[in-house]
Amino acid sequence: MLEVAPICAAEALVDGGMGVRFRAERAGVPVSAFAVRHEGKVYAYENACAHIPVELDYRDGEFFDLSRRYLVCATHGAYYAPETGVCLGGPCPGRKLAPIGVIERDGAIWLGA
């Protein structure tokens, strides 16, 4: 079981800025995940492209495209809506990133519903 600790300080996530990578569990199996802030809200997903499950970020924490409006897979060029994880273009339109429940409280980002 993963240790209960904050993913990061809330101030570490800036709108359209660098994301924070962390480990989560899916059906008891550890998975790579990331959290980003978009339009003031924090979103988190498994760090796996919906096309072929490779990590999205080419460099640790770089999940947004150059416009800072979309999440992008550095390998496939698939781009996703940050607020839903739905692929809007590239090799897997309509597929979704797997969401990870997070909450923002007490100045930190936590795993949660």
C-alpha positions as CSV (number, residue, x, y, z in Angstrom):
1,M,0.0,0.0,0.0
2,L,1.3,3.5,-0.8
3,E,2.2,5.8,2.1
4,V,-0.4,8.5,2.8
5,A,1.5,11.7,2.1
6,P,0.7,14.8,0.0
7,I,1.6,14.5,-3.7
8,C,3.0,18.1,-3.6
9,A,2.5,21.5,-2.2
10,A,-0.5,23.2,-3.9
11,E,1.8,26.1,-5.0
12,A,4.0,23.7,-7.0
13,L,1.2,23.5,-9.6
14,V,0.9,26.6,-11.7
15,D,-1.8,27.0,-14.4
16,G,-0.3,25.5,-17.6
17,G,3.0,25.0,-15.9
18,M,5.1,22.0,-15.0
19,G,3.2,18.9,-13.7
20,V,4.2,16.8,-10.8
21,R,4.8,13.1,-11.3
22,F,3.8,10.6,-8.5
23,R,3.0,7.0,-7.9
24,A,-0.6,5.9,-7.4
25,E,-2.3,2.5,-7.2
26,R,-4.8,1.0,-9.7
27,A,-6.4,-2.3,-8.5
28,G,-3.5,-2.7,-6.0
29,V,-0.8,-2.2,-8.7
30,P,1.5,0.9,-8.5
31,V,1.2,3.1,-11.6
32,S,3.0,6.2,-12.8
33,A,0.7,9.3,-12.5
34,F,0.9,13.1,-12.8
35,A,-1.0,16.1,-11.6
36,V,-1.3,19.5,-13.4
37,R,-3.3,22.7,-12.8
38,H,-5.5,24.0,-15.6
39,E,-7.8,27.1,-15.2
40,G,-7.3,27.0,-11.4
41,K,-8.2,23.4,-10.9
42,V,-6.0,20.4,-10.3
43,Y,-6.3,17.3,-12.5
44,A,-4.5,14.0,-12.3
45,Y,-4.1,11.1,-14.6
46,E,-2.1,7.9,-15.1
47,N,1.0,8.8,-17.0
48,A,0.1,6.7,-20.0
49,C,-1.0,7.7,-23.5
50,A,-4.4,6.4,-24.6
51,H,-2.9,5.3,-27.9
52,I,0.0,3.1,-26.7
53,P,0.7,3.2,-23.0
54,V,4.0,5.2,-22.9
55,E,4.5,8.1,-20.5
56,L,3.3,11.4,-21.9
57,D,6.1,13.6,-20.8
58,Y,9.4,13.7,-22.7
59,R,11.0,15.6,-19.9
60,D,9.8,15.0,-16.3
61,G,6.8,17.2,-15.7
62,E,6.4,18.7,-19.2
63,F,2.8,17.7,-20.0
64,F,1.4,20.8,-21.7
65,D,1.8,21.7,-25.3
66,L,3.4,25.0,-26.3
67,S,0.1,26.8,-26.1
68,R,-0.3,25.6,-22.5
69,R,-4.0,24.7,-23.3
70,Y,-3.6,20.9,-23.9
71,L,-1.9,17.9,-22.4
72,V,0.3,16.3,-25.1
73,C,2.0,13.0,-25.6
74,A,5.6,13.7,-26.5
75,T,5.9,10.4,-28.4
76,H,2.7,10.3,-30.4
77,G,1.5,13.9,-30.6
78,A,-1.9,13.0,-29.2
79,Y,-3.4,16.0,-27.4
80,Y,-5.9,15.9,-24.6
81,A,-8.3,18.2,-22.8
82,P,-6.8,18.8,-19.3
83,E,-10.2,18.9,-17.6
84,T,-11.5,15.6,-19.1
85,G,-8.5,13.6,-20.4
86,V,-10.3,13.1,-23.7
87,C,-8.0,12.9,-26.7
88,L,-8.9,15.7,-29.1
89,G,-6.5,14.9,-31.9
90,G,-3.7,12.7,-32.9
91,P,-3.7,8.9,-33.2
92,C,-6.4,8.2,-30.6
93,P,-9.3,10.7,-30.9
94,G,-12.1,10.1,-28.3
95,R,-10.0,7.8,-26.1
96,K,-9.3,9.1,-22.5
97,L,-6.5,9.2,-20.1
98,A,-7.2,7.3,-16.9
99,P,-8.1,9.8,-14.2
100,I,-6.7,9.7,-10.7
101,G,-8.7,11.2,-7.9
102,V,-7.0,14.1,-6.1
103,I,-8.1,16.8,-3.7
104,E,-6.6,20.2,-2.9
105,R,-6.6,21.0,0.8
106,D,-4.5,22.5,3.6
107,G,-2.0,23.9,1.0
108,A,-1.3,20.5,-0.6
109,I,-2.5,18.1,-3.3
110,W,-3.6,14.7,-1.9
111,L,-4.7,11.4,-3.4
112,G,-8.5,11.2,-2.8
113,A,-11.9,11.1,-4.4
